[in-house]
């Protein structure tokens, strides 16, 4: 059986932890499995490299950032391969480009276009364990690219899909996917299983266990995922098709995200094409817009509000400033002291009144809702950042998620 395993930075943060991973990988291989291992940079390596950049320049070039940040994973894969060789395991480490991972030209946020698997298959036929650097690839001009933070998850699932692996195991520093962050709500329960759709929403809404793009890939190619801890042997959470599961609760989990900024534009002209030009320009600058609200028209004018990642605020403001006269707007504001809190559950589709219960829970805590967005299986609210923990706790209690399993 071919298995892809991914180990996050916390799983390989120290030499001792690398040796622990070696034992797990070796055991999987000794059981007769073919194995591809995807590894992130050790511990805080990526953050330390970014801090180093800030001491050199306030506006780093994206291409050079990719050249720098890709080195973190290369250190990790070589150390892991050396340790496996030490116990006489056949192994080879490969960078993203060496593994045949080809991406578009979007430096720092590249997307995988294809994976040339011939070398990988040849190495596997020779019985080798393959250690691949996560988070990176190569574009058509032979430049190193990176996939954005959390991109090693995407690398692992993409490799599992390309190689038609039986399973993709994501090893991290938690036991699995919980109903919410156990650091905020000690009563949070580990989910035995969760649907692809629910996991995609949870990941997109701030649950940091899996990268959203990796879940999208797993859902598209029907790759079974298991999220589990690299620090123990506890069973993890299985991510799989919703039609294989029974929905006993309307809400599966509560997520939150502090990496949110709200931008409001006042008195925008109400005419065709205005919204298109604004959000097309934001897209061209790689600003990922999330929630969008347009107020009721008054005197042929609207207010438009949207959210984006805090790292994209500067780019978003530059776009708005360049278009203020075209928008006919009176001005704008930006606010980074907000957070997004969300409830997710495939059971919402068949259970009326979920939104009312959510709003009741937040009302009882005196929490004001600044923006609201919904889909079939999630409801998200923008609130003040300082209210986040209170909101998460209240929602977890309101939907009785401590009894999830």
N, C-alpha and C positions, 0 to 999 in steps of 0.2 A: 504494500500500500504506500502511495506517495503522500507525504504529509508536509505541509509548509508550517513552520513555526516562526513566530515573530517575537522578539524580546525587546522591550522598551528600554529607555535609558536608565530607569531606576533598577532594572533587572541586571544591568551590566555596569553599575556605577563604580564598583571597586574590583580589584583583582580577585578578592574572595568570592564576590558574586559571579564574576565571570567563570570561576572554577565550578561553582554550583550549577550554572547553566550548562557547562561542559558535561557534567554528570547526567543531566536530564537529556541532553541531545544524544549522548553516547548510549544511554539506555534505550531511547527510541530507535536508534539505528540497530542496536544489538537484537531488538525484537523482530528484525527482519524487514523493517520499513526503509524505503528510500526517503531522504529528508533534505529539504531546502530550508535554511535558517536565514531569516531577515533580522538584521540588528540595527538598532538606533545608536546614536552617539552616547558615550558613557556619561551618566549622571547629568550634571549641569554644563557639559562641554559646549553645547550650542549657545546657551545663555552667556557663558563666559566669552565665547568668540564675539558675540554681538556687543557685549560690554567693551571688548577690546576695540571694536570698530568705532564705537562712540568716542573713544579717546583720540581717534585719528581724524574722523570727519563726521559732520552732522548730516551729510547727504551722500551716503555711500552709493556707488554704482551697483545696480542690481546684478550685472554679470559677475563682477568681482566678488560680490557677496556670495554668489553661488560657488565660486571657486574656493572661497574660504570655508564656508559652512559645510561643504561636502567632505572636508578632511576629518571631521569628527567621527563619522561612520567608518571611514577607512581605518582609523586607529582601532576601533572596536572589532571590526571583522578580522583584522590581522592578529590581534591578541587572542581572539577566540579560536582561530584556526591553529595558531601555535600551540595553544593549550590542548587542543584535540590531537594534534600530532604527537604531543608528549605522551599520550596514552595509546599511541599506535592506531589511531583512527584515520582512515583515508579521508582527506579533506582538502578543499581548495577554497580560498576566499576570492570574491569577485566584486569589483566596484559595480555601480549601476550600469555604466556604459559597457563594461566587460560582460555583464550578464545579459546584454542585448536589450536594455530598456531605453526605448526611444520616445522622446517627448516633443511637445511643441516648443516654441521659442519664448514662452512666458517665464522669464527669469524670476526666481524666488517663489513662483506659484505655478510652475509648469504642470501640464497634464500629460499623462501617458498616452501615446498614440498607438504604439504596438510594442510587442516583445518578441525579439528573434530568439527562438528557443533552442536552436541547434546545438550551441555549445553546452547549454544546461543539460540537454538530453544526453549528449556524449559523456559528460562528466558523471551523470547519474548511472549510465550504463556501465561505467568503470567501478561502480560501487562507492563513489565518493559522496561524502557529506558536502553540500555546497553552502557556503556562508556568503550572503549577499548584503551589500551595503544598502540599507533602506534610504528613502527620502531623496534619491537622486537618479538622474538619467543623463542622456546626451541628446542634443537637438541636431537638426539637419546641417548646421554649420560646424558640427563637432565640438560645440561648447558644452561644458558641464552645466546641468540645470538642477534645481532642487524643486521639490513638490510642495513646499510650504510646511508649516509646523504640523506634526502628526502624519507626515507623508509616508513614514515607514509602514503604517497600517495599510495604506494604499498599495505600496510596493508588494507587501505580502499577499494581499488578496489578488492583485493583478497577476502575480506569478502563479498563484494557485489556479486561477482561471486559465492562464496560458498553457500550463502544464497539465491541466485537468486533474488536479490533486483531489484526493478523496476528502480532505479535511484541511482547514486552516485554523491553527491554534494561536491566539493572541495572548501572550504572557505579559503581565503587568504587575503593579504593586498592590492590586486589590483582588479579592477572591472572585469577582464577577461583576455583573450589572446589578445595582441596587435600586430599590424604589425611590431613593433620593440619596444625597450625599450623607453617609453615616457620620461624618464629622459635624454636621449640623443637627441631624436627627439620629441619635443613637439607636432608636427603635427601627431604623430602616432595615428592610429585609432583602436578602439576595434573591434574585429571580432565578428559578431553575431554567426558564426559557422565555424568550421574548421574540416577537416577530421582526422580520427585516424592516417593515414599515415603522414600527414603534421604535426600533433601535435607531433608524435613520433620523427620526424626529428628535429623539433624546440626544443623539450625538450632535445634531445641528443646533440644538437649543442650549448647549452648554455642558452636557454630561461628557466628561473628558475621557471616558474609557475607550472609545473607538472614534476614529476620524470619520466624518460623514461620507467622504468620497469612498472610503473602503467599504462602508456598508452598502452604498449604491452599487459598487461592483459586485459584491457578494450577492445582492438581490438579483442583479441582472443575470449573473452566470450560475445562480443557485448553488453557491459555495457555502457549505455548512461552516459556521464559525463557532468556536468555543473561546470564551473569555475567561481566563483563570490566572491565578497568582503564580509567579515564579518562585515564591518563597515558601510554599507548602504544597501538599499533594491533594488539597481539597478540590472537589468537583466544582467546575465553573458554571457559567451561564451559556446555554445554547441559543444561538441566534438562527432562526429558521423560518420556514413559510408559515404564515398565519393560518392557512387552512388546515394545518396539522394540529392546531391548538384550540382549546376551549376557552371562551371568554367569560370568566366568572366575575370580573370586575370591570366597571366602566373605565377606570383610570389605572394605568400600569405604573406610572412613575411621575415624579416632580423634578424638573430641571431648572437650573438658573444659570445666568450668564452675566458676569460683570464687564465683559469686554464689549460694551455697547455704548454707542453715543446716539443722541437724538438731535436731529437738525430740523428746524422749522423755517419755512419761507413764507413771508407775509404778503397777502394781497396779490397773488399771481394772476395774470390775465387768464380768463376762462375762454379759451378758444382752441380749436383742434391743432394738435402738433406740439403744444407747449410741453406737456408731460413727456412726450416722446423725445424731444430734443434734450430735455434736462437729463433724463435717465439714460439716454444713449451716450451722452457725454460722460456721465459717471461711469458707465460700463467701459467706455474707451480708456478711461484712466484706471481700470481694474478695481474700481470701488464696488464692493459687493453689498448691495442694498438689500435689507431684509424687510421690515415692516414699512408699509406705505399707507398714509391716511390723507385723504383730500376732504376738506370740510365742505359743508353745504354752500352753494353759490350765493353770493350777495353782491349786487351791483356789478355783475359780470366779473367778479373776482373770487378767488379761492385761496385758502391757506393750504400748503402742502407740507406734510411732515414725513420724515422717514428715519430709519435707523441704519447704522452701519457699524463696522468694527472701529474701535477707538484709533487703531493704527491708520485708518483711512480718512480720518476727519480732516487732516490738512489738505489732502487731495480733493475731498468733497467740497471744502470751502473755496478752494481755488476755482473749481468748476462753476460754483454758484456765483462767485464774484464776477467771473468772466461773462456770465449770462444774465446778470441782474436787469440790465436795460431791456434785453429781449424778453425776459419773463414779465417785465412791467412790475416787478415786485418792489415793495416798500423797504424790504430789508430781510434779515434772517438772524437766527440765533442757533448756537450749538450748545449742547449740554452733555457732559461726560459723567455727571454724577447720578447716573441712572443704571438700572439693571433690568434684565428680562427674566421673569419667572413664568414657567409653563407647566401645564399638565398634559400628559400624553396617554392615550389608550385607544386601542382598536375597538374596545367596547363602547366608546362614545356614540358610534353610529346608531346603535340600537337602544341607547339609554338617554331619554330626554331629561333635561333639567341639570345637566352637568355644568353648563356655564353659570347658571344661577347659583349652584352650590359653591363654585369657585369664587364668584363675586361676593357671596355671603361670608365666606371664610375670611376674605381680605377686608371686607367692611367691618367685621367684628374686631379686627385688629387695628382699625383706623387707618388703613393703607389706601391711599388715593391711586386710582388708575389713570395713567397719562396717555396710554395708547393700548389698543386691543386688536389682536388678529386671531383668526381661527382657520382651521381646516377640518376635514372629517375626523381626524384623530388627535388634534391638539388645539389648545387655547393658550395664547401667550399674552402677557400684560407687561407693559413698561411701568416700573415703579421707581421710587427713590432708592438709590443704592443702599442707604442705611437700613432700609426696611427688608432687605433680602432674606436674612435668616428668619426673621419673624414670619414672613410670608411663606417660606418653604415649610416651616414647622406647622403652621396653621393648615396649609393645604394637605400635608401628609396626614394630619390628624383628621381633617374633615372627610377625606376619602378612605379612612381606615386602612391605610396601606401597610401598617405594621402587621396586618393579618393577611398580607398578599399571598403567602405560600401556605 
